[in-house]
């Protein structure tokens, strides 16, 4: 399971870098998916960074960070 999470984290980070590189401002749905991905892969620092940079948060955003 840990190997799967590490691979998912690597791919997720590549996607996140691509988003940032092209100066795409993620909407709330995409930002929530990024937060969830980081939390599930155990990268809470990255999850918090995405959460803090969100222009808008909803119950899904907060639930992802609390859980």
CHARMM-style PDB file with segment names, atoms N, HN, CA, C and O in Angstrom:
ATOM      1  N   UNK     1       0.832  -1.198   0.000  1.00  0.00      PROA
ATOM      2  CA  UNK     1       0.000   0.000   0.000  1.00  0.00      PROA
ATOM      3  C   UNK     1       0.875   1.260   0.000  1.00  0.00      PROA
ATOM      4  O   UNK     1       0.565   2.236  -0.683  1.00  0.00      PROA
ATOM      5  N   UNK     2       1.947   1.231   0.756  1.00  0.00      PROA
ATOM      6  HN  UNK     2       2.199   0.438   1.310  1.00  0.00      PROA
ATOM      7  CA  UNK     2       2.833   2.403   0.848  1.00  0.00      PROA
ATOM      8  C   UNK     2       3.442   2.726  -0.519  1.00  0.00      PROA
ATOM      9  O   UNK     2       3.557   3.895  -0.887  1.00  0.00      PROA
ATOM     10  N   UNK     3       3.832   1.690  -1.270  1.00  0.00      PROA
ATOM     11  HN  UNK     3       3.739   0.740  -0.970  1.00  0.00      PROA
ATOM     12  CA  UNK     3       4.415   1.907  -2.602  1.00  0.00      PROA
ATOM     13  C   UNK     3       3.402   2.547  -3.545  1.00  0.00      PROA
ATOM     14  O   UNK     3       3.745   3.412  -4.351  1.00  0.00      PROA
ATOM     15  N   UNK     4       2.171   2.116  -3.434  1.00  0.00      PROA
ATOM     16  HN  UNK     4       1.893   1.413  -2.780  1.00  0.00      PROA
ATOM     17  CA  UNK     4       1.120   2.685  -4.275  1.00  0.00      PROA
ATOM     18  C   UNK     4       0.937   4.159  -3.936  1.00  0.00      PROA
ATOM     19  O   UNK     4       0.802   4.996  -4.829  1.00  0.00      PROA
ATOM     20  N   UNK     5       0.933   4.472  -2.642  1.00  0.00      PROA
ATOM     21  HN  UNK     5       1.042   3.792  -1.917  1.00  0.00      PROA
ATOM     22  CA  UNK     5       0.780   5.863  -2.221  1.00  0.00      PROA
ATOM     23  C   UNK     5       1.945   6.720  -2.698  1.00  0.00      PROA
ATOM     24  O   UNK     5       1.744   7.860  -3.117  1.00  0.00      PROA
ATOM     25  N   UNK     6       3.157   6.185  -2.640  1.00  0.00      PROA
ATOM     26  HN  UNK     6       3.321   5.258  -2.301  1.00  0.00      PROA
ATOM     27  CA  UNK     6       4.329   6.953  -3.074  1.00  0.00      PROA
ATOM     28  C   UNK     6       4.277   7.216  -4.582  1.00  0.00      PROA
ATOM     29  O   UNK     6       4.627   8.302  -5.043  1.00  0.00      PROA
ATOM     30  N   UNK     7       3.837   6.213  -5.340  1.00  0.00      PROA
ATOM     31  HN  UNK     7       3.553   5.331  -4.966  1.00  0.00      PROA
ATOM     32  CA  UNK     7       3.713   6.407  -6.785  1.00  0.00      PROA
ATOM     33  C   UNK     7       2.615   7.426  -7.085  1.00  0.00      PROA
ATOM     34  O   UNK     7       2.787   8.291  -7.944  1.00  0.00      PROA
ATOM     35  N   UNK     8       1.497   7.324  -6.385  1.00  0.00      PROA
ATOM     36  HN  UNK     8       1.357   6.621  -5.688  1.00  0.00      PROA
ATOM     37  CA  UNK     8       0.397   8.275  -6.577  1.00  0.00      PROA
ATOM     38  C   UNK     8       0.849   9.681  -6.209  1.00  0.00      PROA
ATOM     39  O   UNK     8       0.486  10.647  -6.880  1.00  0.00      PROA
ATOM     40  N   UNK     9       1.637   9.799  -5.150  1.00  0.00      PROA
ATOM     41  HN  UNK     9       1.932   9.014  -4.605  1.00  0.00      PROA
ATOM     42  CA  UNK     9       2.135  11.103  -4.728  1.00  0.00      PROA
ATOM     43  C   UNK     9       3.049  11.703  -5.796  1.00  0.00      PROA
ATOM     44  O   UNK     9       2.957  12.892  -6.099  1.00  0.00      PROA
ATOM     45  N   UNK    10       3.921  10.888  -6.359  1.00  0.00      PROA
ATOM     46  HN  UNK    10       3.996   9.921  -6.113  1.00  0.00      PROA
ATOM     47  CA  UNK    10       4.834  11.373  -7.404  1.00  0.00      PROA
ATOM     48  C   UNK    10       4.058  11.870  -8.621  1.00  0.00      PROA
ATOM     49  O   UNK    10       4.361  12.933  -9.163  1.00  0.00      PROA
ATOM     50  N   UNK    11       3.073  11.110  -9.042  1.00  0.00      PROA
ATOM     51  HN  UNK    11       2.827  10.246  -8.602  1.00  0.00      PROA
ATOM     52  CA  UNK    11       2.257  11.503 -10.202  1.00  0.00      PROA
ATOM     53  C   UNK    11       1.434  12.745  -9.860  1.00  0.00      PROA
ATOM     54  O   UNK    11       1.326  13.663 -10.673  1.00  0.00      PROA
ATOM     55  N   UNK    12       0.858  12.775  -8.669  1.00  0.00      PROA
ATOM     56  HN  UNK    12       0.946  12.029  -8.008  1.00  0.00      PROA
ATOM     57  CA  UNK    12       0.071  13.927  -8.245  1.00  0.00      PROA
ATOM     58  C   UNK    12       0.900  15.199  -8.187  1.00  0.00      PROA
ATOM     59  O   UNK    12       0.436  16.271  -8.576  1.00  0.00      PROA
ATOM     60  N   UNK    13       2.129  15.076  -7.702  1.00  0.00      PROA
ATOM     61  HN  UNK    13       2.506  14.205  -7.386  1.00  0.00      PROA
ATOM     62  CA  UNK    13       3.013  16.250  -7.650  1.00  0.00      PROA
ATOM     63  C   UNK    13       3.358  16.730  -9.052  1.00  0.00      PROA
ATOM     64  O   UNK    13       3.457  17.934  -9.286  1.00  0.00      PROA
ATOM     65  N   UNK    14       3.544  15.798  -9.992  1.00  0.00      PROA
ATOM     66  HN  UNK    14       3.463  14.819  -9.802  1.00  0.00      PROA
ATOM     67  CA  UNK    14       3.820  16.189 -11.377  1.00  0.00      PROA
ATOM     68  C   UNK    14       2.649  16.976 -11.953  1.00  0.00      PROA
ATOM     69  O   UNK    14       2.844  17.980 -12.638  1.00  0.00      PROA
ATOM     70  N   UNK    15       1.451  16.524 -11.676  1.00  0.00      PROA
ATOM     71  HN  UNK    15       1.292  15.709 -11.119  1.00  0.00      PROA
ATOM     72  CA  UNK    15       0.256  17.225 -12.151  1.00  0.00      PROA
ATOM     73  C   UNK    15       0.171  18.607 -11.512  1.00  0.00      PROA
ATOM     74  O   UNK    15      -0.127  19.593 -12.187  1.00  0.00      PROA
ATOM     75  N   UNK    16       0.435  18.674 -10.208  1.00  0.00      PROA
ATOM     76  HN  UNK    16       0.678  17.873  -9.660  1.00  0.00      PROA
ATOM     77  CA  UNK    16       0.370  19.947  -9.503  1.00  0.00      PROA
ATOM     78  C   UNK    16       1.418  20.919 -10.053  1.00  0.00      PROA
ATOM     79  O   UNK    16       1.125  22.099 -10.247  1.00  0.00      PROA
ATOM     80  N   UNK    17       2.618  20.439 -10.300  1.00  0.00      PROA
ATOM     81  HN  UNK    17       2.856  19.481 -10.142  1.00  0.00      PROA
ATOM     82  CA  UNK    17       3.670  21.288 -10.879  1.00  0.00      PROA
ATOM     83  C   UNK    17       3.241  21.795 -12.257  1.00  0.00      PROA
ATOM     84  O   UNK    17       3.473  22.957 -12.590  1.00  0.00      PROA
ATOM     85  N   UNK    18       2.628  20.942 -13.045  1.00  0.00      PROA
ATOM     86  HN  UNK    18       2.440  19.998 -12.775  1.00  0.00      PROA
ATOM     87  CA  UNK    18       2.149  21.335 -14.372  1.00  0.00      PROA
ATOM     88  C   UNK    18       1.115  22.464 -14.244  1.00  0.00      PROA
ATOM     89  O   UNK    18       1.145  23.432 -15.004  1.00  0.00      PROA
ATOM     90  N   UNK    19       0.215  22.328 -13.284  1.00  0.00      PROA
ATOM     91  HN  UNK    19       0.191  21.542 -12.667  1.00  0.00      PROA
ATOM     92  CA  UNK    19      -0.800  23.355 -13.049  1.00  0.00      PROA
ATOM     93  C   UNK    19      -0.136  24.685 -12.695  1.00  0.00      PROA
ATOM     94  O   UNK    19      -0.489  25.730 -13.242  1.00  0.00      PROA
ATOM     95  N   UNK    20       0.824  24.636 -11.780  1.00  0.00      PROA
ATOM     96  HN  UNK    20       1.111  23.788 -11.336  1.00  0.00      PROA
ATOM     97  CA  UNK    20       1.506  25.854 -11.350  1.00  0.00      PROA
ATOM     98  C   UNK    20       2.370  26.457 -12.459  1.00  0.00      PROA
ATOM     99  O   UNK    20       2.413  27.675 -12.633  1.00  0.00      PROA
ATOM    100  N   UNK    21       3.046  25.599 -13.197  1.00  0.00      PROA
ATOM    101  HN  UNK    21       3.011  24.610 -13.056  1.00  0.00      PROA
ATOM    102  CA  UNK    21       3.943  26.045 -14.260  1.00  0.00      PROA
ATOM    103  C   UNK    21       3.200  26.837 -15.331  1.00  0.00      PROA
ATOM    104  O   UNK    21       3.723  27.805 -15.883  1.00  0.00      PROA
ATOM    105  N   UNK    22       1.992  26.413 -15.607  1.00  0.00      PROA
ATOM    106  HN  UNK    22       1.568  25.627 -15.159  1.00  0.00      PROA
ATOM    107  CA  UNK    22       1.197  27.075 -16.642  1.00  0.00      PROA
ATOM    108  C   UNK    22       0.274  28.150 -16.064  1.00  0.00      PROA
ATOM    109  O   UNK    22      -0.634  28.645 -16.732  1.00  0.00      PROA
ATOM    110  N   UNK    23       0.538  28.494 -14.802  1.00  0.00      PROA
ATOM    111  HN  UNK    23       1.276  28.092 -14.260  1.00  0.00      PROA
ATOM    112  CA  UNK    23      -0.180  29.573 -14.105  1.00  0.00      PROA
ATOM    113  C   UNK    23      -1.698  29.393 -14.131  1.00  0.00      PROA
ATOM    114  O   UNK    23      -2.463  30.355 -14.200  1.00  0.00      PROA
ATOM    115  N   UNK    24      -2.099  28.137 -14.074  1.00  0.00      PROA
ATOM    116  HN  UNK    24      -1.479  27.355 -14.018  1.00  0.00      PROA
ATOM    117  CA  UNK    24      -3.523  27.823 -14.031  1.00  0.00      PROA
ATOM    118  C   UNK    24      -3.986  27.950 -12.583  1.00  0.00      PROA
ATOM    119  O   UNK    24      -3.406  27.335 -11.688  1.00  0.00      PROA
ATOM    120  N   UNK    25      -5.019  28.738 -12.354  1.00  0.00      PROA
ATOM    121  HN  UNK    25      -5.490  29.237 -13.082  1.00  0.00      PROA
ATOM    122  CA  UNK    25      -5.567  28.874 -11.010  1.00  0.00      PROA
ATOM    123  C   UNK    25      -6.662  27.823 -10.863  1.00  0.00      PROA
ATOM    124  O   UNK    25      -7.713  27.915 -11.497  1.00  0.00      PROA
ATOM    125  N   UNK    26      -6.404  26.814 -10.013  1.00  0.00      PROA
ATOM    126  HN  UNK    26      -5.550  26.739  -9.499  1.00  0.00      PROA
ATOM    127  CA  UNK    26      -7.381  25.727  -9.899  1.00  0.00      PROA
ATOM    128  C   UNK    26      -8.695  26.199  -9.285  1.00  0.00      PROA
ATOM    129  O   UNK    26      -8.716  27.003  -8.353  1.00  0.00      PROA
ATOM    130  N   UNK    27      -9.786  25.678  -9.833  1.00  0.00      PROA
ATOM    131  HN  UNK    27      -9.769  25.025 -10.590  1.00  0.00      PROA
ATOM    132  CA  UNK    27     -11.082  25.975  -9.225  1.00  0.00      PROA
ATOM    133  C   UNK    27     -11.208  25.141  -7.956  1.00  0.00      PROA
ATOM    134  O   UNK    27     -10.320  24.347  -7.646  1.00  0.00      PROA
ATOM    135  N   UNK    28     -12.283  25.314  -7.234  1.00  0.00      PROA
ATOM    136  HN  UNK    28     -13.004  25.959  -7.485  1.00  0.00      PROA
ATOM    137  CA  UNK    28     -12.427  24.660  -5.936  1.00  0.00      PROA
ATOM    138  C   UNK    28     -12.435  23.140  -6.048  1.00  0.00      PROA
ATOM    139  O   UNK    28     -11.925  22.453  -5.163  1.00  0.00      PROA
ATOM    140  N   UNK    29     -13.004  22.611  -7.118  1.00  0.00      PROA
ATOM    141  HN  UNK    29     -13.419  23.168  -7.837  1.00  0.00      PROA
ATOM    142  CA  UNK    29     -13.057  21.159  -7.298  1.00  0.00      PROA
ATOM    143  C   UNK    29     -11.643  20.593  -7.475  1.00  0.00      PROA
ATOM    144  O   UNK    29     -11.280  19.615  -6.821  1.00  0.00      PROA
ATOM    145  N   UNK    30     -10.861  21.193  -8.340  1.00  0.00      PROA
ATOM    146  HN  UNK    30     -11.156  21.987  -8.871  1.00  0.00      PROA
ATOM    147  CA  UNK    30      -9.495  20.729  -8.571  1.00  0.00      PROA
ATOM    148  C   UNK    30      -8.642  20.906  -7.325  1.00  0.00      PROA
ATOM    149  O   UNK    30      -7.864  20.019  -6.973  1.00  0.00      PROA
ATOM    150  N   UNK    31      -8.780  22.037  -6.658  1.00  0.00      PROA
ATOM    151  HN  UNK    31      -9.412  22.757  -6.944  1.00  0.00      PROA
ATOM    152  CA  UNK    31      -8.012  22.275  -5.433  1.00  0.00      PROA
ATOM    153  C   UNK    31      -8.380  21.247  -4.366  1.00  0.00      PROA
ATOM    154  O   UNK    31      -7.502  20.752  -3.658  1.00  0.00      PROA
ATOM    155  N   UNK    32      -9.666  20.920  -4.242  1.00  0.00      PROA
ATOM    156  HN  UNK    32     -10.379  21.322  -4.817  1.00  0.00      PROA
ATOM    157  CA  UNK    32     -10.083  19.894  -3.285  1.00  0.00      PROA
ATOM    158  C   UNK    32      -9.473  18.535  -3.619  1.00  0.00      PROA
ATOM    159  O   UNK    32      -9.070  17.796  -2.721  1.00  0.00      PROA
ATOM    160  N   UNK    33      -9.407  18.211  -4.887  1.00  0.00      PROA
ATOM    161  HN  UNK    33      -9.735  18.811  -5.617  1.00  0.00      PROA
ATOM    162  CA  UNK    33      -8.792  16.948  -5.300  1.00  0.00      PROA
ATOM    163  C   UNK    33      -7.301  16.932  -4.946  1.00  0.00      PROA
ATOM    164  O   UNK    33      -6.779  15.911  -4.499  1.00  0.00      PROA
ATOM    165  N   UNK    34      -6.628  18.048  -5.144  1.00  0.00      PROA
ATOM    166  HN  UNK    34      -7.053  18.878  -5.507  1.00  0.00      PROA
ATOM    167  CA  UNK    34      -5.212  18.123  -4.778  1.00  0.00      PROA
ATOM    168  C   UNK    34      -5.025  17.954  -3.276  1.00  0.00      PROA
ATOM    169  O   UNK    34      -4.139  17.220  -2.838  1.00  0.00      PROA
ATOM    170  N   UNK    35      -5.846  18.622  -2.494  1.00  0.00      PROA
ATOM    171  HN  UNK    35      -6.565  19.218  -2.850  1.00  0.00      PROA
ATOM    172  CA  UNK    35      -5.754  18.492  -1.035  1.00  0.00      PROA
ATOM    173  C   UNK    35      -5.997  17.040  -0.627  1.00  0.00      PROA
ATOM    174  O   UNK    35      -5.240  16.482   0.167  1.00  0.00      PROA
ATOM    175  N   UNK    36      -7.046  16.431  -1.166  1.00  0.00      PROA
ATOM    176  HN  UNK    36      -7.661  16.885  -1.811  1.00  0.00      PROA
ATOM    177  CA  UNK    36      -7.344  15.027  -0.851  1.00  0.00      PROA
ATOM    178  C   UNK    36      -6.209  14.099  -1.235  1.00  0.00      PROA
ATOM    179  O   UNK    36      -5.859  13.192  -0.480  1.00  0.00      PROA
ATOM    180  N   UNK    37      -5.632  14.323  -2.407  1.00  0.00      PROA
ATOM    181  HN  UNK    37      -5.916  15.060  -3.020  1.00  0.00      PROA
ATOM    182  CA  UNK    37      -4.534  13.480  -2.864  1.00  0.00      PROA
ATOM    183  C   UNK    37      -3.352  13.579  -1.912  1.00  0.00      PROA
ATOM    184  O   UNK    37      -2.781  12.561  -1.520  1.00  0.00      PROA
ATOM    185  N   UNK    38      -2.984  14.790  -1.542  1.00  0.00      PROA
ATOM    186  HN  UNK    38      -3.448  15.617  -1.860  1.00  0.00      PROA
ATOM    187  CA  UNK    38      -1.854  14.968  -0.627  1.00  0.00      PROA
ATOM    188  C   UNK    38      -2.139  14.357   0.743  1.00  0.00      PROA
ATOM    189  O   UNK    38      -1.266  13.715   1.326  1.00  0.00      PROA
ATOM    190  N   UNK    39      -3.346  14.549   1.259  1.00  0.00      PROA
ATOM    191  HN  UNK    39      -4.056  15.070   0.786  1.00  0.00      PROA
ATOM    192  CA  UNK    39      -3.696  13.984   2.570  1.00  0.00      PROA
ATOM    193  C   UNK    39      -3.635  12.461   2.520  1.00  0.00      PROA
ATOM    194  O   UNK    39      -3.040  11.836   3.397  1.00  0.00      PROA
ATOM    195  N   UNK    40      -4.237  11.869   1.514  1.00  0.00      PROA
ATOM    196  HN  UNK    40      -4.721  12.377   0.801  1.00  0.00      PROA
ATOM    197  CA  UNK    40      -4.272  10.400   1.409  1.00  0.00      PROA
ATOM    198  C   UNK    40      -2.881   9.797   1.222  1.00  0.00      PROA
ATOM    199  O   UNK    40      -2.633   8.659   1.621  1.00  0.00      PROA
ATOM    200  N   UNK    41      -1.989  10.553   0.622  1.00  0.00      PROA
ATOM    201  HN  UNK    41      -2.191  11.477   0.297  1.00  0.00      PROA
ATOM    202  CA  UNK    41      -0.620  10.066   0.427  1.00  0.00      PROA
ATOM    203  C   UNK    41       0.285  10.418   1.609  1.00  0.00      PROA
ATOM    204  O   UNK    41       1.470  10.085   1.610  1.00  0.00      PROA
ATOM    205  N   UNK    42      -0.278  11.090   2.613  1.00  0.00      PROA
ATOM    206  HN  UNK    42      -1.241  11.360   2.612  1.00  0.00      PROA
ATOM    207  CA  UNK    42       0.483  11.385   3.816  1.00  0.00      PROA
ATOM    208  C   UNK    42       1.345  12.628   3.744  1.00  0.00      PROA
ATOM    209  O   UNK    42       2.193  12.840   4.610  1.00  0.00      PROA
ATOM    210  N   UNK    43       1.144  13.451   2.731  1.00  0.00      PROA
ATOM    211  HN  UNK    43       0.455  13.278   2.028  1.00  0.00      PROA
ATOM    212  CA  UNK    43       1.935  14.670   2.577  1.00  0.00      PROA
ATOM    213  C   UNK    43       1.124  15.865   3.091  1.00  0.00      PROA
ATOM    214  O   UNK    43       0.586  16.658   2.319  1.00  0.00      PROA
ATOM    215  N   UNK    44       1.058  15.961   4.417  1.00  0.00      PROA
ATOM    216  HN  UNK    44       1.495  15.317   5.044  1.00  0.00      PROA
ATOM    217  CA  UNK    44       0.204  16.976   5.037  1.00  0.00      PROA
ATOM    218  C   UNK    44       0.717  18.394   4.829  1.00  0.00      PROA
ATOM    219  O   UNK    44      -0.075  19.335   4.773  1.00  0.00      PROA
ATOM    220  N   UNK    45       2.021  18.556   4.714  1.00  0.00      PROA
ATOM    221  HN  UNK    45       2.664  17.791   4.759  1.00  0.00      PROA
ATOM    222  CA  UNK    45       2.585  19.889   4.464  1.00  0.00      PROA
ATOM    223  C   UNK    45       2.109  20.405   3.103  1.00  0.00      PROA
ATOM    224  O   UNK    45       1.704  21.560   2.977  1.00  0.00      PROA
ATOM    225  N   UNK    46       2.163  19.541   2.093  1.00  0.00      PROA
ATOM    226  HN  UNK    46       2.492  18.603   2.196  1.00  0.00      PROA
ATOM    227  CA  UNK    46       1.691  19.941   0.760  1.00  0.00      PROA
ATOM    228  C   UNK    46       0.186  20.175   0.752  1.00  0.00      PROA
ATOM    229  O   UNK    46      -0.299  21.103   0.105  1.00  0.00      PROA
ATOM    230  N   UNK    47      -0.556  19.329   1.474  1.00  0.00      PROA
ATOM    231  HN  UNK    47      -0.162  18.575   2.000  1.00  0.00      PROA
ATOM    232  CA  UNK    47      -2.006  19.512   1.557  1.00  0.00      PROA
ATOM    233  C   UNK    47      -2.329  20.866   2.180  1.00  0.00      PROA
ATOM    234  O   UNK    47      -3.211  21.582   1.706  1.00  0.00      PROA
ATOM    235  N   UNK    48      -1.617  21.206   3.235  1.00  0.00      PROA
ATOM    236  HN  UNK    48      -0.901  20.624   3.621  1.00  0.00      PROA
ATOM    237  CA  UNK    48      -1.863  22.490   3.914  1.00  0.00      PROA
ATOM    238  C   UNK    48      -1.506  23.665   3.006  1.00  0.00      PROA
ATOM    239  O   UNK    48      -2.192  24.687   3.014  1.00  0.00      PROA
ATOM    240  N   UNK    49      -0.436  23.523   2.224  1.00  0.00      PROA
ATOM    241  HN  UNK    49       0.121  22.693   2.218  1.00  0.00      PROA
ATOM    242  CA  UNK    49      -0.035  24.600   1.317  1.00  0.00      PROA
ATOM    243  C   UNK    49      -1.133  24.846   0.274  1.00  0.00      PROA
ATOM    244  O   UNK    49      -1.498  25.994   0.018  1.00  0.00      PROA
ATOM    245  N   UNK    50      -1.651  23.786  -0.317  1.00  0.00      PROA
ATOM    246  HN  UNK    50      -1.355  22.854  -0.108  1.00  0.00      PROA
ATOM    247  CA  UNK    50      -2.727  23.933  -1.305  1.00  0.00      PROA
ATOM    248  C   UNK    50      -3.957  24.545  -0.635  1.00  0.00      PROA
ATOM    249  O   UNK    50      -4.582  25.454  -1.181  1.00  0.00      PROA
ATOM    250  N   UNK    51      -4.296  24.042   0.544  1.00  0.00      PROA
ATOM    251  HN  UNK    51      -3.788  23.304   0.988  1.00  0.00      PROA
ATOM    252  CA  UNK    51      -5.452  24.556   1.283  1.00  0.00      PROA
ATOM    253  C   UNK    51      -5.304  26.051   1.556  1.00  0.00      PROA
ATOM    254  O   UNK    51      -6.240  26.823   1.348  1.00  0.00      PROA
ATOM    255  N   UNK    52      -4.127  26.450   2.022  1.00  0.00      PROA
ATOM    256  HN  UNK    52      -3.367  25.823   2.191  1.00  0.00      PROA
ATOM    257  CA  UNK    52      -3.887  27.862   2.339  1.00  0.00      PROA
ATOM    258  C   UNK    52      -3.947  28.759   1.103  1.00  0.00      PROA
ATOM    259  O   UNK    52      -4.301  29.933   1.208  1.00  0.00      PROA
ATOM    260  N   UNK    53      -3.604  28.217  -0.060  1.00  0.00      PROA
ATOM    261  HN  UNK    53      -3.316  27.263  -0.145  1.00  0.00      PROA
ATOM    262  CA  UNK    53      -3.596  29.002  -1.292  1.00  0.00      PROA
ATOM    263  C   UNK    53      -4.950  29.042  -1.997  1.00  0.00      PROA
ATOM    264  O   UNK    53      -5.120  29.759  -2.982  1.00  0.00      PROA
ATOM    265  N   UNK    54      -5.916  28.264  -1.486  1.00  0.00      PROA
ATOM    266  HN  UNK    54      -5.778  27.681  -0.686  1.00  0.00      PROA
ATOM    267  CA  UNK    54      -7.242  28.238  -2.111  1.00  0.00      PROA
ATOM    268  C   UNK    54      -7.931  29.588  -1.933  1.00  0.00      PROA
ATOM    269  O   UNK    54      -7.934  30.156  -0.841  1.00  0.00      PROA
ATOM    270  N   UNK    55      -8.509  30.089  -3.009  1.00  0.00      PROA
ATOM    271  HN  UNK    55      -8.507  29.628  -3.896  1.00  0.00      PROA
ATOM    272  CA  UNK    55      -9.239  31.357  -2.956  1.00  0.00      PROA
ATOM    273  C   UNK    55     -10.605  31.176  -2.312  1.00  0.00      PROA
ATOM    274  O   UNK    55     -11.179  32.111  -1.751  1.00  0.00      PROA
ATOM    275  N   UNK    56     -11.106  29.964  -2.404  1.00  0.00      PROA
ATOM    276  HN  UNK    56     -10.641  29.205  -2.860  1.00  0.00      PROA
ATOM    277  CA  UNK    56     -12.423  29.648  -1.863  1.00  0.00      PROA
ATOM    278  C   UNK    56     -12.340  28.263  -1.229  1.00  0.00      PROA
ATOM    279  O   UNK    56     -11.683  27.375  -1.772  1.00  0.00      PROA
ATOM    280  N   UNK    57     -12.990  28.072  -0.100  1.00  0.00      PROA
ATOM    281  HN  UNK    57     -13.524  28.793   0.341  1.00  0.00      PROA
ATOM    282  CA  UNK    57     -13.025  26.771   0.561  1.00  0.00      PROA
ATOM    283  C   UNK    57     -14.476  26.415   0.842  1.00  0.00      PROA
ATOM    284  O   UNK    57     -15.320  27.289   1.041  1.00  0.00      PROA
ATOM    285  N   UNK    58     -14.750  25.114   0.856  1.00  0.00      PROA
ATOM    286  HN  UNK    58     -14.064  24.404   0.694  1.00  0.00      PROA
ATOM    287  CA  UNK    58     -16.096  24.667   1.194  1.00  0.00      PROA
ATOM    288  C   UNK    58     -15.991  23.533   2.212  1.00  0.00      PROA
ATOM    289  O   UNK    58     -14.906  23.244   2.716  1.00  0.00      PROA
ATOM    290  N   UNK    59     -17.107  22.902   2.506  1.00  0.00      PROA
ATOM    291  HN  UNK    59     -17.988  23.136   2.097  1.00  0.00      PROA
ATOM    292  CA  UNK    59     -17.117  21.843   3.518  1.00  0.00      PROA
ATOM    293  C   UNK    59     -16.209  20.682   3.102  1.00  0.00      PROA
ATOM    294  O   UNK    59     -15.624  20.026   3.964  1.00  0.00      PROA
ATOM    295  N   UNK    60     -16.084  20.423   1.825  1.00  0.00      PROA
ATOM    296  HN  UNK    60     -16.560  20.955   1.125  1.00  0.00      PROA
ATOM    297  CA  UNK    60     -15.205  19.360   1.350  1.00  0.00      PROA
ATOM    298  C   UNK    60     -13.746  19.701   1.639  1.00  0.00      PROA
ATOM    299  O   UNK    60     -12.974  18.839   2.059  1.00  0.00      PROA
ATOM    300  N   UNK    61     -13.376  20.945   1.417  1.00  0.00      PROA
ATOM    301  HN  UNK    61     -14.003  21.645   1.076  1.00  0.00      PROA
ATOM    302  CA  UNK    61     -12.007  21.392   1.692  1.00  0.00      PROA
ATOM    303  C   UNK    61     -11.680  21.206   3.164  1.00  0.00      PROA
ATOM    304  O   UNK    61     -10.635  20.657   3.512  1.00  0.00      PROA
ATOM    305  N   UNK    62     -12.575  21.663   4.024  1.00  0.00      PROA
ATOM    306  HN  UNK    62     -13.424  22.108   3.742  1.00  0.00      PROA
ATOM    307  CA  UNK    62     -12.339  21.583   5.467  1.00  0.00      PROA
ATOM    308  C   UNK    62     -12.338  20.135   5.939  1.00  0.00      PROA
ATOM    309  O   UNK    62     -11.525  19.765   6.786  1.00  0.00      PROA
ATOM    310  N   UNK    63     -13.217  19.327   5.417  1.00  0.00      PROA
ATOM    311  HN  UNK    63     -13.878  19.628   4.729  1.00  0.00      PROA
ATOM    312  CA  UNK    63     -13.272  17.912   5.811  1.00  0.00      PROA
ATOM    313  C   UNK    63     -11.987  17.187   5.431  1.00  0.00      PROA
ATOM    314  O   UNK    63     -11.479  16.370   6.199  1.00  0.00      PROA
ATOM    315  N   UNK    64     -11.473  17.483   4.268  1.00  0.00      PROA
ATOM    316  HN  UNK    64     -11.885  18.147   3.645  1.00  0.00      PROA
ATOM    317  CA  UNK    64     -10.226  16.850   3.831  1.00  0.00      PROA
ATOM    318  C   UNK    64      -9.087  17.194   4.786  1.00  0.00      PROA
ATOM    319  O   UNK    64      -8.274  16.332   5.117  1.00  0.00      PROA
ATOM    320  N   UNK    65      -9.024  18.438   5.226  1.00  0.00      PROA
ATOM    321  HN  UNK    65      -9.685  19.139   4.957  1.00  0.00      PROA
ATOM    322  CA  UNK    65      -7.939  18.856   6.118  1.00  0.00      PROA
ATOM    323  C   UNK    65      -8.114  18.304   7.528  1.00  0.00      PROA
ATOM    324  O   UNK    65      -7.127  17.981   8.190  1.00  0.00      PROA
ATOM    325  N   UNK    66      -9.343  18.192   7.991  1.00  0.00      PROA
ATOM    326  HN  UNK    66     -10.144  18.453   7.454  1.00  0.00      PROA
ATOM    327  CA  UNK    66      -9.587  17.722   9.353  1.00  0.00      PROA
ATOM    328  C   UNK    66      -9.401  16.217   9.464  1.00  0.00      PROA
ATOM    329  O   UNK    66      -8.928  15.719  10.486  1.00  0.00      PROA
ATOM    330  N   UNK    67      -9.773  15.492   8.412  1.00  0.00      PROA
ATOM    331  HN  UNK    67     -10.157  15.896   7.582  1.00  0.00      PROA
ATOM    332  CA  UNK    67      -9.740  14.029   8.485  1.00  0.00      PROA
ATOM    333  C   UNK    67      -8.410  13.431   8.330  1.00  0.00      PROA
ATOM    334  OT1 UNK    67      -8.273  12.208   8.375  1.00  0.00      PROA
TER     335      UNK     67
END
